[in-house]
């Protein structure tokens, strides 16, 4: 390995934090409950920690493989105005979504946000976008209400 990059160090740190978090959740929260149909209070945090460990480990391996390859592509070093406008638009859209959640509810605000984000990122199919937005909302609602027993606003 030539030199440890910041990305490698951060990824390795997140692998360690994810494993430590998973061990802590496993020690403190039960993974099953006689009342819940899907796991217990420890299930959802454990899923998050497993996702963090898996994706961070992928980044670690990618950094290791990238350091051994002879041809490395340089990342884009300059942020364009269009990129900044898109980032600010996403921040504003999420802020409006969060502020409107309690007023209009999850089932109305979430498909609107999903449709807006699809539009902001350049996907402008007027038939598929609403279907994806409504389907994504239904999937999230089902997971939280049915499996995790977490009420949504």
C-alpha positions as a Markdown table, in Angstrom:
| # | Residue | x | y | z |
|---|---|---|---|---|
| 1 | Unk | 0.0 | 0.0 | 0.0 |
| 2 | Unk | 1.4 | 3.3 | -1.0 |
| 3 | Unk | -0.3 | 5.6 | 1.5 |
| 4 | Unk | -3.3 | 5.5 | 3.7 |
| 5 | Unk | -5.9 | 7.8 | 2.4 |
| 6 | Unk | -8.5 | 9.7 | 4.5 |
| 7 | Unk | -11.2 | 7.7 | 2.9 |
| 8 | Unk | -9.5 | 4.4 | 3.9 |
| 9 | Unk | -9.1 | 5.6 | 7.5 |
| 10 | Unk | -12.7 | 6.9 | 7.8 |
| 11 | Unk | -14.1 | 3.6 | 6.3 |
| 12 | Unk | -12.0 | 1.5 | 8.6 |
| 13 | Unk | -13.2 | 3.6 | 11.6 |
| 14 | Unk | -16.8 | 3.1 | 10.6 |
| 15 | Unk | -16.2 | -0.6 | 10.4 |
| 16 | Unk | -14.9 | -0.6 | 14.0 |
| 17 | Unk | -17.8 | 1.7 | 15.2 |
| 18 | Unk | -20.3 | -0.5 | 13.4 |
| 19 | Unk | -19.0 | -3.6 | 15.0 |
| 20 | Unk | -18.9 | -1.9 | 18.5 |
| 21 | Unk | -22.4 | -0.6 | 18.0 |
| 22 | Unk | -23.7 | -4.0 | 17.0 |
| 23 | Unk | -22.0 | -5.6 | 20.1 |
| 24 | Unk | -23.5 | -2.9 | 22.3 |
| 25 | Unk | -27.0 | -3.3 | 20.8 |
| 26 | Unk | -26.7 | -7.1 | 21.2 |
| 27 | Unk | -25.7 | -6.8 | 24.8 |
| 28 | Unk | -28.4 | -4.2 | 25.8 |
| 29 | Unk | -31.5 | -4.7 | 23.7 |
| 30 | Unk | -33.4 | -7.9 | 23.0 |
| 31 | Unk | -33.7 | -9.1 | 19.4 |
| 32 | Unk | -37.0 | -10.8 | 19.9 |
| 33 | Unk | -40.2 | -10.0 | 21.7 |
| 34 | Unk | -43.3 | -12.2 | 22.3 |
| 35 | Unk | -45.5 | -9.3 | 21.3 |
| 36 | Unk | -43.8 | -8.1 | 18.1 |
| 37 | Unk | -44.2 | -10.0 | 14.8 |
| 38 | Unk | -40.8 | -8.9 | 13.6 |
| 39 | Unk | -38.0 | -8.9 | 16.2 |
| 40 | Unk | -37.8 | -6.6 | 19.2 |
| 41 | Unk | -36.3 | -3.2 | 20.1 |
| 42 | Unk | -32.8 | -4.3 | 19.1 |
| 43 | Unk | -33.7 | -5.5 | 15.6 |
| 44 | Unk | -33.8 | -2.1 | 13.9 |
| 45 | Unk | -30.6 | -0.7 | 15.3 |
| 46 | Unk | -28.8 | -4.0 | 14.6 |
| 47 | Unk | -29.9 | -3.8 | 10.9 |
| 48 | Unk | -28.5 | -0.2 | 10.7 |
| 49 | Unk | -25.2 | -1.3 | 12.2 |
| 50 | Unk | -24.9 | -4.3 | 9.9 |
| 51 | Unk | -25.5 | -2.0 | 6.9 |
| 52 | Unk | -22.8 | 0.4 | 8.2 |
| 53 | Unk | -20.3 | -2.4 | 8.6 |
| 54 | Unk | -21.0 | -4.0 | 5.2 |
| 55 | Unk | -20.8 | -0.7 | 3.2 |
| 56 | Unk | -17.8 | 0.5 | 5.2 |
| 57 | Unk | -16.0 | -2.8 | 4.6 |
| 58 | Unk | -16.8 | -2.5 | 0.9 |
| 59 | Unk | -15.2 | 1.0 | 0.9 |
| 60 | Unk | -12.1 | -0.4 | 2.8 |
| 61 | Unk | -11.7 | -3.2 | 0.2 |
| 62 | Unk | -12.2 | -0.7 | -2.7 |
| 63 | Unk | -9.5 | 1.6 | -1.2 |
| 64 | Unk | -7.1 | -1.3 | -0.9 |
| 65 | Unk | -7.7 | -2.5 | -4.4 |
| 66 | Unk | -7.5 | 1.1 | -5.7 |
| 67 | Unk | -4.1 | 1.6 | -4.0 |
| 68 | Unk | -2.6 | -1.4 | -5.8 |
| 69 | Unk | -3.8 | -0.5 | -9.2 |
| 70 | Unk | -1.4 | 1.5 | -11.4 |
| 71 | Unk | -4.0 | 3.7 | -13.1 |
| 72 | Unk | -6.0 | 5.7 | -10.7 |
| 73 | Unk | -8.5 | 8.2 | -11.8 |
| 74 | Unk | -8.6 | 11.6 | -10.0 |
| 75 | Unk | -11.9 | 12.6 | -8.5 |
| 76 | Unk | -13.6 | 15.7 | -9.7 |
| 77 | Unk | -12.0 | 18.5 | -7.7 |
| 78 | Unk | -14.2 | 21.4 | -8.6 |
| 79 | Unk | -17.8 | 21.8 | -7.6 |
| 80 | Unk | -19.9 | 23.5 | -10.2 |
| 81 | Unk | -22.7 | 26.0 | -9.6 |
| 82 | Unk | -25.2 | 23.5 | -10.8 |
| 83 | Unk | -24.1 | 21.0 | -8.1 |
| 84 | Unk | -24.4 | 23.6 | -5.4 |
| 85 | Unk | -27.9 | 24.5 | -6.6 |
| 86 | Unk | -28.9 | 20.8 | -6.6 |
| 87 | Unk | -27.6 | 20.3 | -3.0 |
| 88 | Unk | -29.4 | 23.4 | -1.8 |
| 89 | Unk | -32.6 | 22.3 | -3.5 |
| 90 | Unk | -32.4 | 18.9 | -1.8 |
| 91 | Unk | -31.8 | 20.5 | 1.6 |
| 92 | Unk | -34.8 | 22.9 | 1.1 |
| 93 | Unk | -37.0 | 20.0 | -0.1 |
| 94 | Unk | -36.1 | 17.9 | 3.0 |
| 95 | Unk | -36.7 | 20.9 | 5.3 |
| 96 | Unk | -40.1 | 21.5 | 3.8 |
| 97 | Unk | -40.9 | 17.8 | 4.1 |
| 98 | Unk | -39.9 | 17.6 | 7.7 |
| 99 | Unk | -41.9 | 20.8 | 8.6 |
| 100 | Unk | -45.0 | 19.5 | 6.7 |
| 101 | Unk | -45.0 | 16.0 | 8.1 |
| 102 | Unk | -47.1 | 16.7 | 11.1 |
| 103 | Unk | -49.5 | 18.9 | 9.2 |
| 104 | Unk | -50.3 | 16.8 | 6.1 |
| 105 | Unk | -49.0 | 13.4 | 7.3 |
| 106 | Unk | -46.5 | 10.8 | 6.1 |
| 107 | Unk | -48.7 | 9.4 | 3.4 |
| 108 | Unk | -49.1 | 12.7 | 1.6 |
| 109 | Unk | -45.7 | 14.3 | 2.2 |
| 110 | Unk | -43.5 | 11.3 | 1.4 |
| 111 | Unk | -44.6 | 10.7 | -2.2 |
| 112 | Unk | -44.4 | 14.5 | -2.9 |
| 113 | Unk | -40.8 | 14.5 | -1.6 |
| 114 | Unk | -39.9 | 11.4 | -3.5 |
| 115 | Unk | -41.3 | 12.8 | -6.7 |
| 116 | Unk | -39.5 | 16.1 | -6.1 |
| 117 | Unk | -36.2 | 14.3 | -5.5 |
| 118 | Unk | -36.6 | 12.2 | -8.6 |
| 119 | Unk | -37.2 | 15.4 | -10.6 |
| 120 | Unk | -34.2 | 17.2 | -9.0 |
| 121 | Unk | -31.9 | 14.3 | -10.0 |
| 122 | Unk | -33.0 | 14.4 | -13.6 |
| 123 | Unk | -35.6 | 11.5 | -13.8 |
| 124 | Unk | -38.6 | 13.2 | -15.5 |
| 125 | Unk | -40.7 | 10.3 | -16.6 |
| 126 | Unk | -44.2 | 11.5 | -15.8 |
| 127 | Unk | -45.7 | 8.0 | -15.7 |
| 128 | Unk | -43.0 | 6.1 | -13.7 |
| 129 | Unk | -42.1 | 8.8 | -11.2 |
| 130 | Unk | -45.5 | 8.9 | -9.5 |
| 131 | Unk | -45.6 | 5.1 | -9.4 |
| 132 | Unk | -42.2 | 5.0 | -7.8 |
| 133 | Unk | -43.1 | 7.7 | -5.3 |
| 134 | Unk | -46.3 | 6.0 | -4.3 |
| 135 | Unk | -44.8 | 2.6 | -4.2 |
| 136 | Unk | -41.8 | 3.8 | -2.1 |
| 137 | Unk | -44.2 | 5.4 | 0.3 |
| 138 | Unk | -46.3 | 2.2 | 0.6 |
| 139 | Unk | -43.1 | 0.2 | 1.2 |
| 140 | Unk | -41.9 | 2.5 | 3.9 |
| 141 | Unk | -45.3 | 2.6 | 5.5 |
| 142 | Unk | -45.6 | -1.2 | 5.5 |
| 143 | Unk | -42.2 | -1.7 | 7.0 |
| 144 | Unk | -42.7 | 0.8 | 9.8 |
| 145 | Unk | -46.3 | 0.1 | 10.6 |
| 146 | Unk | -46.6 | -3.6 | 10.0 |
| 147 | Unk | -43.2 | -5.1 | 10.7 |
| 148 | Unk | -41.5 | -2.6 | 13.1 |
| 149 | Unk | -44.8 | -1.5 | 14.9 |
| 150 | Unk | -43.5 | 2.1 | 14.7 |
| 151 | Unk | -46.3 | 4.7 | 14.3 |
| 152 | Unk | -45.8 | 7.3 | 11.6 |
| 153 | Unk | -47.1 | 10.9 | 11.7 |
